[in-house]
């Protein structure tokens, strides 16, 4: 049994709305003690810079390239993570010496698994020097070197959490993360793990309401609740070959795009895209080793009651129940950040981060780059 370490995880996801910070004490295996968490929002101007970075990143051919102003954005992003760590330590009366390692995800600006190319902005060396704590970053690249898709990485943490779910939870259990993209982690009663992206999450809805109402997201599904599902539009999304392909692959946020030239109303568009999010999860679950009995939902999408109601109805028809992370005693906002702390400890221990059943990598591999402060 490995030693318990205290780790901070930092996550800035595809929705680009801010930084999630979470504390975890773990041995990188079955022992997990969850600590406090916090979120730090990006201001609208910086969100726009990140959106611009997505465009600039399309020119990248080698992952170390930083065309246009990407180097400046990377530095600013890293310094915002410095501020988030310092604020978290201050709020929890902790010092850098109390933390063994920080797991730093950075901001994905390009993910092309078919070309073995993934780019996360974030300067691990700068972060480690400024916060005076060792940092593990760049955790996706080694998986791709060994034939994996570079995503998803969180399933190994989901498997650890599954061992501590309420006793009444029916197996198999599937963790659903509804972020910008949705992904599934299947944990079988025998500990088997399978995981893959399941389809669009919040990104389509966010882009739709931003384009049509000038607001960044549909708070609680309020807009969608006023609309109706448009069958033709829904069918068009669910007919995407992604859902029937024999090989599961990880998604880029541009793989599904909002309906262009649609005459749908704001409300009907939001309602239809919410249904697509839920239906995509069930459709993709058909590729799992066994039919799930319990879905545990985390990520921002769990707060959209329209998505959740549709998901509960569709799951019930398939003989499964749905619960949000909090009903399982977990924190659905901080789970990804917690995972990055957990992965950092696994990296220190040389344990696998990814498996053939999660990313398609040829064999279980570890990953991450460790950088230490220059003391």
C-alpha positions in Angstrom: 0.0 0.0 0.0 1.5 3.4 -1.0 1.9 6.4 1.2 -0.9 8.9 1.6 -0.1 12.2 0.0 -1.9 15.5 0.1 -2.6 16.8 -3.4 -4.4 19.7 -5.1 -6.0 19.2 -8.5 -6.6 22.1 -10.9 -9.1 21.8 -13.8 -10.1 24.3 -16.5 -12.6 22.4 -18.7 -14.0 22.7 -22.2 -16.7 25.2 -21.0 -13.8 27.6 -20.3 -15.7 29.3 -17.4 -13.1 29.1 -14.7 -10.7 27.1 -12.6 -11.8 24.3 -10.2 -9.5 23.6 -7.3 -9.8 20.6 -5.0 -7.8 18.9 -2.2 -7.4 15.2 -1.9 -5.5 12.9 0.4 -4.8 9.6 -1.4 -2.3 6.8 -1.9 -3.2 6.9 -5.6 -5.1 3.6 -5.3 -8.2 2.7 -3.2 -7.7 5.1 -0.3 -9.3 8.5 -1.1 -10.1 11.2 1.4 -11.9 14.2 -0.2 -11.1 17.7 1.1 -12.4 21.2 0.4 -12.9 22.6 -3.1 -13.5 26.0 -4.7 -14.1 27.6 -8.0 -12.6 30.7 -9.5 -14.5 32.2 -12.4 -12.9 33.8 -15.5 -14.0 37.3 -16.3 -15.8 37.6 -19.7 -12.7 39.3 -21.3 -10.4 36.4 -20.5 -13.1 33.9 -21.7 -13.1 35.7 -25.0 -9.3 35.4 -25.2 -9.6 31.6 -24.6 -12.2 31.3 -27.3 -9.8 33.2 -29.6 -7.0 30.8 -28.5 -9.2 27.9 -29.9 -9.1 29.5 -33.3 -5.3 30.3 -33.1 -4.6 26.7 -32.1 -6.0 25.3 -35.3 -2.7 26.2 -36.9 -0.7 24.0 -34.6 1.1 21.1 -36.2 3.5 20.2 -33.4 2.3 20.4 -29.8 5.0 22.8 -28.6 4.1 25.4 -31.2 2.3 28.6 -29.9 1.2 30.6 -32.9 -0.4 34.1 -32.7 -0.7 35.2 -29.1 -1.0 31.7 -27.6 2.3 32.1 -25.6 0.8 35.2 -23.9 -2.5 33.5 -23.3 -0.6 30.5 -21.8 1.3 32.7 -19.4 -1.8 34.6 -18.3 -3.7 31.3 -17.9 -0.9 29.9 -15.7 -0.8 33.0 -13.6 -4.5 32.8 -13.0 -3.9 29.2 -11.8 -1.2 30.6 -9.4 -3.8 33.0 -8.1 -6.4 30.2 -7.7 -3.9 28.0 -5.7 -2.9 30.9 -3.4 -6.5 31.9 -2.8 -7.4 28.2 -2.0 -4.4 27.9 0.5 -5.4 31.2 2.1 -9.0 30.2 2.5 -8.1 26.9 4.1 -5.3 28.2 6.3 -2.7 26.1 4.6 0.8 26.7 3.4 2.7 25.4 0.3 4.6 23.0 2.6 1.3 21.2 3.5 0.9 20.1 -0.1 2.9 17.3 -1.7 2.0 17.8 -5.3 -0.4 19.8 -7.6 -2.0 18.1 -10.6 -2.3 20.7 -13.3 -4.6 20.0 -16.3 -4.3 23.4 -18.1 -6.6 24.4 -20.9 -7.2 22.1 -23.9 -7.1 24.2 -27.1 -6.6 21.4 -29.6 -7.4 17.7 -29.4 -6.9 15.6 -32.5 -6.6 12.0 -31.4 -6.4 10.7 -34.9 -3.2 12.7 -35.4 -1.9 11.8 -31.9 -2.0 15.6 -31.2 -3.3 17.2 -28.0 -2.4 20.6 -26.7 -3.1 21.9 -23.2 -2.0 25.5 -22.5 -0.3 25.7 -19.1 3.3 26.3 -18.1 4.0 23.7 -15.3 7.4 25.1 -14.5 6.1 28.7 -14.1 3.3 27.4 -11.9 5.6 25.3 -9.7 8.0 28.2 -9.2 5.3 30.7 -8.3 3.4 28.5 -5.8 6.5 26.7 -4.5 4.9 23.3 -4.8 5.9 20.4 -7.1 3.6 20.2 -10.1 2.6 17.2 -12.4 1.3 18.4 -15.7 0.9 17.3 -19.4 -0.8 14.0 -18.4 -2.4 13.2 -21.7 0.6 13.1 -24.0 2.2 9.7 -23.0 -1.0 7.9 -23.6 -1.0 9.1 -27.2 2.6 8.1 -27.6 1.5 4.6 -26.8 -1.5 4.5 -29.2 -4.2 6.0 -26.9 -6.7 8.7 -27.6 -5.4 10.9 -24.8 -8.9 10.9 -23.2 -10.6 10.2 -20.9 -8.2 10.2 -18.0 -10.7 10.4 -15.1 -12.0 6.8 -15.2 -9.3 5.5 -12.9 -10.5 8.0 -10.3 -14.2 7.0 -10.9 -13.2 3.4 -10.2 -11.8 4.4 -6.8 -14.9 6.3 -6.0 -17.2 3.5 -7.1 -15.7 1.3 -4.3 -17.2 3.7 -1.8 -20.7 4.2 -3.2 -23.8 3.6 -1.0 -24.4 -0.1 -0.4 -27.8 0.0 -2.2 -26.2 1.1 -5.5 -27.0 -1.4 -8.2 -24.1 -2.6 -10.4 -22.8 -2.0 -13.1 -22.3 1.6 -12.2 -21.7 4.3 -14.8 -20.3 7.8 -13.9 -21.6 10.4 -16.3 -19.7 13.7 -16.6 -21.7 16.3 -18.4 -19.2 19.1 -19.1 -18.7 20.7 -22.5 -18.4 17.2 -23.8 -20.1 14.3 -22.0 -18.2 11.1 -21.1 -19.0 7.8 -19.4 -17.0 5.6 -17.1 -18.3 2.0 -16.7 -17.3 0.2 -13.5 -18.3 -3.4 -13.4 -18.9 -5.5 -10.3 -15.5 -7.2 -11.0 -13.7 -3.9 -11.2 -13.6 -3.8 -15.0 -13.3 -0.2 -16.4 -14.5 1.0 -19.7 -14.8 4.6 -20.7 -15.3 6.9 -23.6 -16.8 10.2 -24.7 -20.5 9.9 -25.1 -21.5 13.0 -27.1 -22.2 16.7 -26.8 -22.7 18.0 -23.2 -23.2 21.6 -22.4 -21.2 23.1 -25.3 -24.0 23.0 -27.9 -26.6 24.6 -25.5 -24.0 27.2 -24.3 -23.2 28.2 -27.9 -26.9 28.3 -28.9 -28.0 30.5 -26.1 -24.9 32.7 -26.4 -25.6 33.2 -30.1 -29.3 33.8 -29.7 -29.7 35.5 -26.3 -26.2 36.8 -25.5 -25.9 34.8 -22.3 -23.2 32.2 -21.6 -25.4 29.2 -20.6 -29.0 28.1 -19.8 -29.1 28.5 -16.0 -30.8 25.4 -14.6 -32.5 24.6 -18.0 -34.9 27.6 -17.6 -34.8 28.4 -21.3 -35.1 24.8 -22.4 -38.1 24.3 -20.1 -40.1 26.8 -22.1 -39.5 25.0 -25.4 -40.3 21.7 -27.2 -38.2 19.0 -28.8 -37.9 19.4 -32.6 -37.9 15.8 -33.8 -36.1 16.4 -37.1 -33.3 18.4 -35.5 -32.9 15.8 -32.7 -32.8 13.0 -35.2 -30.1 14.8 -37.2 -27.8 14.9 -34.2 -28.4 11.3 -33.1 -27.8 10.1 -36.7 -24.2 11.2 -36.4 -21.9 8.3 -37.3 -20.1 8.9 -34.0 -22.8 6.9 -32.2 -22.7 3.8 -34.4 -18.9 3.6 -35.1 -17.4 0.4 -33.8 -14.4 2.2 -32.4 -15.1 4.7 -29.6 -13.1 8.0 -30.0 -12.6 11.1 -28.0 -14.4 14.2 -29.1 -13.2 17.8 -29.8 -15.6 20.5 -28.9 -16.0 21.3 -32.6 -17.1 17.8 -33.6 -20.7 18.7 -32.9 -21.8 22.2 -33.8 -25.0 24.2 -33.1 -27.6 24.0 -35.7 -26.6 26.5 -38.5 -29.3 28.3 -40.3 -32.0 26.8 -38.2 -35.3 28.8 -37.8 -35.8 27.2 -34.3 -36.7 29.6 -31.6 -34.3 30.1 -28.7 -36.4 27.9 -26.4 -37.0 25.1 -28.9 -33.4 25.0 -29.8 -32.3 24.8 -26.2 -34.9 22.2 -25.4 -33.9 20.0 -28.4 -30.2 20.2 -27.6 -30.9 19.3 -23.9 -32.7 16.2 -25.1 -29.8 15.4 -27.5 -27.4 15.6 -24.6 -29.4 13.1 -22.6 -30.2 10.8 -25.5 -26.6 10.7 -26.6 -25.6 9.3 -23.2 -28.1 6.4 -23.5 -27.2 5.8 -27.1 -23.5 5.6 -26.3 -24.1 3.4 -23.3 -25.1 0.7 -25.8 -21.4 0.3 -26.4 -20.6 -0.7 -22.8 -19.8 -4.2 -21.7 -23.1 -4.6 -19.8 -26.3 -2.6 -19.4 -25.8 -0.1 -16.6 -28.0 -0.2 -13.5 -27.0 3.0 -11.9 -25.9 6.3 -13.4 -24.1 8.8 -11.2 -24.1 12.2 -12.8 -21.5 15.0 -12.2 -20.4 18.1 -14.1 -22.3 21.3 -14.8 -25.0 19.5 -16.9 -26.4 17.9 -13.7 -27.7 21.3 -12.8 -29.8 21.5 -16.0 -33.1 20.0 -14.8 -34.3 19.4 -18.4 -31.3 17.3 -19.2 -31.7 15.4 -15.9 -35.4 14.7 -16.4 -34.8 13.4 -19.9 -31.9 11.3 -18.7 -34.0 9.8 -15.8 -36.8 9.0 -18.2 -34.6 7.4 -20.8 -32.6 5.4 -18.2 -35.8 4.2 -16.4 -37.0 2.8 -19.8 -33.7 0.9 -20.0 -34.1 -0.5 -16.4 -31.6 1.9 -14.7 -31.7 4.7 -12.1 -30.1 8.1 -12.2 -28.6 10.0 -9.2 -26.6 13.2 -9.1 -23.2 13.0 -7.5 -24.4 14.6 -4.3 -27.0 11.9 -3.7 -24.0 9.5 -3.7 -22.1 11.6 -1.2 -19.8 13.1 -3.8 -19.2 16.6 -5.1 -20.3 16.9 -8.7 -18.6 20.3 -9.2 -15.1 19.3 -8.0 -14.9 15.7 -9.2 -12.7 16.5 -12.2 -10.3 18.7 -10.1 -10.2 15.9 -7.5 -9.3 13.5 -10.3 -6.4 15.6 -11.4 -5.0 15.5 -7.8 -5.5 11.7 -7.8 -3.8 11.3 -11.1 -0.8 13.5 -10.0 -0.3 11.1 -7.1 -0.6 8.1 -9.4 2.0 9.7 -11.6 4.4 10.1 -8.7 3.9 6.5 -7.9 4.5 5.4 -11.5 1.0 3.8 -11.6 -1.1 3.7 -14.8 -3.3 6.6 -15.7 -4.9 5.0 -18.7 -5.9 1.6 -19.9 -6.9 -0.2 -23.1 -10.5 0.0 -22.0 -10.4 3.8 -21.4 -8.3 5.4 -24.1 -7.5 2.5 -26.4 -3.9 2.7 -25.4 -2.0 -0.5 -26.2 -1.2 -1.3 -22.6 -1.7 0.4 -19.2 0.6 3.4 -19.0 1.5 6.1 -16.6 2.1 9.7 -17.7 2.6 13.3 -16.6 5.7 15.5 -16.3 6.9 16.4 -12.8 8.4 19.8 -12.3 9.7 21.1 -9.0 10.3 24.6 -7.7 13.8 25.9 -7.8 14.5 26.3 -4.2 
